[in-house]
Amino acid sequence: MQKPKPLRRSVIDLMTGCRLALSGGRSGLLRTGLTAIGVGLAVALLLVAASLPTVFEGRDARAAASRLPSQSVEGPASDETMLVLETGTRFKDVTVDGYLLQPEGDRPPVPPGLSGIPEPGTMAVSPALAEILASPDGKLLQPRVDFEIVEIIDDEGLAGPYSYRYYAGTDQLDPDFATRIDYIGEPVFMGSLPPALFLLALVAITVLLAPVVVFVGVAARFGGERRDRRLAALRLVGADRAMVGRIAAGESLLGAFAGLALGTLFFLVGRQFVDRFHIMELSVFSVDVSPDPVLAGIVCVTVPLVTVVISRLAMRRLMVEPLGVLRQVRPSRRRLWWRLPIPALGIGVLLWELRPSQVVRILGGAEVPLGIALLLGGVMALLPWAVDIVVRRLRGGTVSWQLAIRRLQMGGDGPARAAGGIAVVVAGAIILQMIFFGVGQNFSVDTGLDDQRPRVILETDVGVTGTEQMSTALERIDGVKGELSYQGVPGYDITEDDPDVMTVYRINVVDCETLSQLAVVSHCRDGDSFVVEGPYAQVPSPGQRLFVGDGQSIEWTVPTDVVTVEKRGDDTAGFDGGMVVTPSVFDEAMMASAVTVSWMRVDASKPEAMEHLRNVVETTDGWFNRVVGASVRDEQFDGLRRGILVGVIAVMVLVGLGLLVGMFEQLQDRRRLLSVLAAFGTKRSTMGWAVLWQVMVPVMLGLGLATAGGVGAGAVLQAISGVEPSVDVNNVVSMSLAALVVVIVVTVVSLPILWRLMRTDGLRTE
C-alpha cells in the first residue's frame, strides 16, 4: 500500500486533530470552547486595534469639517460673511466648546450638523451637552450657557458622541474683537510627532500588543493536561512523535479558527455599544470602528499561525510516550542560562540607543520596539524559573497554603503562564507611566495650581469698575479666597525697517507689596521699575520706545534705571516675570487696555466653588475673561495620553478575562481531585484560599520581575528622550495594586465553579 505524500499526511493529521477535539464528548467541546473564547477575546482586541486608522480618520474628518477659522478674512462684511467669537469653558472634568455666531448677510456659512444659524438668544447644542444641561448639575453651567436650546447638533458636526459643543446666535459682537469668516472647515494639521512623542507611541504600540500575543499563546494551551493524556493514547496505538505533534497542532488550529469567528462576533456586538462609553473626553462613533482590510487580514493569518507555533513549541518540552507524558511526573529543574540573556539583550538594545549619535534622534525606530519586546519576553521567560526556585524552598503553613504550594511544586505551568500575562501588562504599564512622568513635563506648562495649595489664575479686561464688581462677587463664593492681583499692559514695538512687523511685550503693573510676593526685592517704592528674570520673559531694552494704551496711541520709553531682580520659587508658578513697573509709572490713559491678573485660592473640599468662580468671571462683560487651571498640555501629547490609557484598560480587562477562563479550565481538569478532597472532608473555604494562593504566589513573583524590568527599561527610555531618569513610586504601586485586585476579583468569581466541582458524585465513573 502506497504511503500518503508528506503534505497530504500533514493535512490528514491536522484534520485528525480537529476531529479529536470535536469528538471528545462534552469535555472535548468544553476545552475547544475555552480555547475559542480565549483566542476570541484577543482577536476582538486586535480587531479594535486594526480599526484605529479608520477611527482617527473619521474623527479628524469631522473635526476638520466643523473647524472654524481663527483668522479673519480680508475685506469688509458681505452677504457671505459671519462674525464668530469663541466662548468655550470648562465644566468639572470636561471641555465645552462654544461659539457665538452673528451673520452679516443672508448667505453665511453654516457649521456641519446645523440646519441654519441660530437666532439671537438661541443655541444648538450637542447631545452630550444637552444631557448635562438637563441634569441637576446643569444649574452650575447654565449661567455660562444662558441660551434657549432650539436644535441638537447632528453627528456630522461632532468629533464623537461625547463632544460638548454649542453654537449660539447673537447680534452683540464687535468686529474689532470677533473673527470675520466666510467659510467653515480647515484641515486639522497636527504635524509630525516630536521625537519624544514618537518614542512614546512606539513604546505604547509594543507594550499594548505584547500582552495580546502572550494571551494568544496562553489560550492555545487551554486543556493541555487532558490533551497530553489523549496524545499518549495515540502513541499507544502506533502514532510516532511527529504525527502526534501535527495532531496537537490540528486541535489548536480548530480552537484558533473558532476563536477567529467568536472574536469577530465579539467585535461586531461590542461595536454597537461604543457610543455609550467615553474615557477622559475620548469617545468614538460606532460607524468609525471598522477594521482596516489589510490589518484585519494580518490578524486572521497571524492568530492561527501563533497558536500552531505555540502548540508545537510546547510539545517539544514533552516526552509523549505510550504510557504517559513527562508532565505527569516530577518536572525537571528549569534552566536559567537561556532565560537570562533575553531581558539582558533587550536592555542592551535600548542602551544602544544612548550612544552619542542617538541621543537626539531615533534611527528608524526599530530598536526601541525590539528592545521592549525582548524585555517583556524576558519577564515571561524568567517567571517560571523564579516560581520553580521559590516554591521548592517553601515549607509548612496552613492546609490551604500547603495545597497551593504542592500544586505549584508538581507543575505550575498554568498559573505561571497566567501570571506571566499579568506581569507583562504591569511591566509595560510601568514603562509607559515612567515615560509619561518624564516626557509629560516637556509638554505642559505649569500655571500654579497644585494639590497642596490649589490656585487658579484669572485674566480679565473688564476695567477698573468691572474688576471691583467681580472682586465683590468672588468674595461671596464659599471656598474661594483672593491672594494677589496685578495688571498687564501690552507694549508694542514697531520697527523702523518694517512697520508691519510688530513685537509685543507684556508690561506688568505691580505695587510694591504684591511684587515682594513675586520677586526677591530689597527696596521698592512707587515709581520704580524692575526686570524680573524668568524662563519665558521677553523684556524690552532700557530706553526702547513702545506704544501703549487703547489703540496704541501713547508712546512710552522704557526707563534706563531698571533694577534686575530674581523671581521667587515654585510658589510663584503662573508669573513669568519680565518688565515690571509700579502703578505711578503709568497714568489712567496708558492703563486703558490693561488686563487684570488675579490669583485665587480654591478650597479642594468644595468642588462647586470652581464652577461658581467660572460663572462670575465668564459672565462678566469683557472680551478677554478666562480662568486658567492647573496646567496646559500639548494637544498631541494629551490625545496620545488618552488613547494609551484606553489601550491599557482594554488590555488589563483582556488579561483578567483570560485569567478567569484559564482558572476555569484548571478547575475542570482537577474536578476528580476536588471530588476526592471533598470526600475526605476538605472545607470549601480551604480550597478557596488554596486557589487564591496558587495564583497569588506566581503573580507576586511576576510583579517583582515586572517592577524591576519596567523601572530599568523606563529609566533607559527616559534617558533616550532627553529626560533625567526618575520614578513615580505612586504609579508603580497603583499598577501593582490594580493587578492584585484583578487576581482577587477573578478568584472570587471562580469560587462558585470551585464549590460546584467539590461534590462527591464527581467520583462516579462508567
Number of C-alpha atoms within 10 A of each C-alpha: 3 4 7 10 9 9 9 11 14 17 15 17 22 24 19 17 25 21 15 19 25 18 12 14 10 10 16 17 15 17 25 26 20 24 29 28 25 31 32 29 26 28 30 24 21 23 24 22 21 22 20 17 16 16 22 14 13 20 19 16 20 19 21 18 20 21 18 20 16 14 10 16 14 9 8 7 17 14 13 15 24 26 25 27 21 15 20 19 19 16 17 13 8 13 14 17 17 20 20 22 28 25 26 18 12 11 13 22 18 18 20 20 17 18 13 13 21 23 17 16 14 18 26 27 26 23 21 15 20 19 13 17 18 11 10 8 14 16 12 19 19 14 15 21 21 13 18 16 18 13 20 18 21 16 17 18 21 23 23 24 22 22 24 23 21 25 26 27 21 21 14 11 16 13 14 7 12 20 21 26 23 22 17 16 17 15 12 13 8 8 7 9 13 11 15 24 21 15 22 25 18 16 24 26 14 18 28 23 19 20 26 23 20 24 25 25 23 24 32 30 21 26 22 19 17 14 18 23 19 20 24 21 17 19 19 15 9 10 17 14 18 12 20 23 23 24 27 28 27 27 28 32 25 25 29 31 18 20 30 25 19 21 25 18 15 19 22 16 11 13 18 13 11 17 15 12 13 15 11 14 17 16 18 23 22 18 13 19 24 20 20 18 11 10 16 19 13 13 18 18 12 13 24 24 16 19 28 24 16 20 24 17 12 16 19 11 10 12 14 25 19 18 10 18 17 14 18 12 10 10 13 10 9 15 11 12 8 11 19 14 15 22 24 16 16 25 21 15 19 23 18 16 24 19 10 9 10 13 13 14 16 19 11 7 14 10 18 26 20 17 26 30 22 21 30 32 20 24 28 27 20 23 25 26 16 17 23 22 14 16 19 13 9 13 10 8 10 10 14 21 21 17 19 22 25 17 16 24 20 16 19 21 15 23 24 28 25 26 28 31 30 32 32 31 28 32 32 31 27 31 31 26 21 26 29 20 18 25 22 20 12 14 19 16 15 16 19 22 21 15 9 7 12 15 27 22 22 21 20 26 22 22 16 13 9 15 18 12 13 18 15 11 14 22 13 12 16 15 20 21 16 15 11 17 18 19 22 23 22 22 23 20 20 16 12 8 7 8 9 9 10 12 14 16 20 20 22 26 25 22 21 19 11 13 23 16 14 22 20 15 18 7 9 16 11 13 13 19 24 22 23 24 19 16 9 10 16 18 18 22 13 12 12 12 18 20 19 25 22 15 9 15 11 13 14 17 13 16 17 11 11 16 16 16 17 14 24 20 10 10 14 15 18 19 22 18 27 23 25 24 24 20 20 14 13 16 10 11 13 21 20 16 20 25 23 22 21 19 20 21 18 23 17 16 8 11 12 17 18 24 16 20 24 24 19 17 24 21 14 18 13 14 16 14 21 19 18 19 18 18 15 13 16 14 12 15 22 15 14 15 20 14 16 19 16 14 20 19 12 15 24 21 14 21 28 21 17 27 28 22 20 24 23 20 19 17 18 19 17 13 18 19 16 24 21 17 17 20 15 10 9 16 13 15 12 14 23 19 18 21 24 20 20 23 24 19 20 28 28 17 21 28 28 18 24 31 23 15 28 30 23 18 28 29 21 23 29 24 19 26 26 16 19 12 19 15 19 14 10 9 15 20 13 13 19 24 14 13 23 17 13 20 22 15 13 21 23 15 13 19 19 12 14 22 16 12 20 24 17 15 13 17 13 8 5 2
